[in-house]
Amino acid sequence: MSALPLAGIRVLDIGTLIAGPFGATMLGDFGAEVIKVEQPGPGDGLRGTPVDGEAGRPPIWRVEARNKKSVTLNLRVKEGQDILRELVGKSDILMENFTPGTLEKWNLGWDALHEINPRLIMVRVSGYGQTGPYSKRAGYDRIALGFSGYMYPTGFPDRFPVRPAFATADYNTGTFGAYAAMMALYQRDAANGGGGMGQMIDLALYEPTFRITSDLLANYHATGEIRERVGNRNQGFSPAGTFATKDGRYVQIAAGGDKVFRRLVEAMGMPEMASDPRYSVSRERIARADELEQLLADWIGAREFSDIEERLVAGNVPFGGIYTPADIAVDPHYQARDSFITVEDQEDGPMVMPGVIPKLMGTPGHVASTGPRLGQHNDEIYQGLLEKSAETLAQLEKERII
């Protein structure tokens, strides 16, 4: 097997930035034809601020808009809305992340599009979902992280809650959006002998991140406990944490299990600790977490990263560094698994970016191109797919509809 698994599936990506469009990116990695619909002029906000009137192609755009075809289309005017309806009639999936009610105002809501193409799958991403008292509120990654419960217990106890360094809610929502689209696609095609109907998917930005808060809410209902910030510590597992080495690097240790703890102290040259009743079982170590982790911090702080790595890996102790991009770029494991790949950019040559995941052994994904120039595929899509003449396109461009 070698064909891309989603070959023949066409996706319309009419969203902006990350939360909606990332789901389309994931589908594109596995062979779906993704048509990225952008506003004439500035294009998608992920392009950044236009320079000298030209929409940009910063690294984040080249990565997150990879494998996509860019067309320009003004959805705020009737002529642009009519063209989108034509595209909908020839597509399988549409992904959007407008504020609820916006597409309905343009007569491009679910009911209207479903009537045009009953097999269409429409993934709708918004801050709080299409329903509920907050549905009309604007939603962004940071807001969703706070509302989801994810952010409150993140950070150190003597400081404000901390936002993760990356747009976790946005990317998480995009991933769930792709997952939902595939379920709907299976239901439409495989589960119905190819004759099923499409459906709408309502995905709020906070919901996927709330889903990965583990037992946060269940534990509150069971015990009344509100999980607080504890920094890098795991309150039910010790020793575990983040520690600084002599040469200024950081390492992660996770040795809370009794057998693992035994291997850790042997690697540290302190095997007697494994039989000491103060440390020999997990509950005693948890009670002495401050003491244990300070001992570990002192031991690690007196040694260089390479020495610690050699000892702990040889001793089969769960251990890892905290990597910078420079570390990732030269790590042999990343390279061996194609965790990052090099893709030829149309303007700047080879560009390194994350590889395709997950890894399908029979029909793996592929990155054929980096993020396109604004409107790069207008002729291909409008003349080829919609069969419009060159004269019509010239007039649409003159009127700033495309």
C-alpha positions, 0 to 999 in steps of 0.5 A: 500500500502506498496511496495516501489514505484520504486521496479523493477527499476535498476539504474547504478550509474557510477558518483563520489562524489555528483552531479550525485550520489545523484540523484541515492541515492534519487531513491534508497530511494524509492526502486530502485536497485542502482548499484554503479560502482567504480574504483578498488582501491580507489573507489569513491572520497567521500570515502576520502583518502584510509587508508592502501590501503583500501577505506574508509567509512566515515560518508558522504559515509555511508549516501550518498551511502545508499541503494547502491550496490558497484561493482568495474570496470575499465572503462578505459580498454576495458574489463571493458567497455564491462562489463558496456555494459552488465550492461546497457543491464539490467538497466533502468537508468544510471547516470554519471557526467564525463567531456563531451567527456570522455564516448564517448572516451571509446565508452560509450556515449549516441549513443552507450548505446542507441543502446545496450538498447533503453529503457535506460534513461541516466542522464548526469551531468557536469559542464556546460552541454554537449553543449556550449562554456564552455562544456569542462571546469571542474565544481565543486560546488563552481564554479557552485554557482558563475556562477549561480548568486546564490553566488554574492548577498549572504553575507554582503555588506562589504565582499566577496560573501559567499559560503553556508556551504554545497554543494548546487549546487551539491545536488540541481543538484542531486535532479533535476537529480532524478526528470528528471529521473522520468519524463523520466521514466513516459514518457517511461512507463506510457505515452506509455503503457509501450512501450516507448523509453529511452532518454538522459538528459543533466543537467549542474551543474549551471542550477538547482541553477540558476533556484532557483535564483527567479527573479534575471535575470528577475528583471535585464532585467526589471529594470537594477538592480543588486541585491547586498549583504544585509546580513540577511536583506530582503529589502522588509520586516521589521522587519526580521533578525537574532538576538543573545540572552542573552544566546548566541543562535541565533533566526530568526524573520520574522514579516514584515506583518502588522498583524504579526508586531502587534502580535510581539510588543504585545508579546514584551510588546510594543503594542503602536508601532502597532498604531504609524504611524512610524511603523503601515504600512509596507512601513514605517517600511521598511524605518526605518529598521535600527532603528526597527531591532536595537530595536529588537536586544536590546530586544532579547539580554536582554533575554534568548532563552527560554523566547523569544521562549515562548513569540513569539510562544504564540503570533503566531509570526514567529520565529525559532532558528538557529540549530546546530547538537546538537539542531537537535538531541534532537528536538522533532519535528524532532523526531516526523516526522522521519526527522532523522532515525537510520540505522544499519551499518554493521561495527559500529552499529546504525548510525543516518542520515537524513530520507527519503523525501518526505513522501509518505503516501501510499508507503514511502521510506526506508533506508535498509543499509548504504554505502557499502564496496568497491566491496561488491556486486561484486559476487552478481552482476557479478555472479548473474545478469551477470551470470559470473563464479567464475573463470572468476571473479577471473581472472578479479580481477587478471587483476584489471578489477574489 
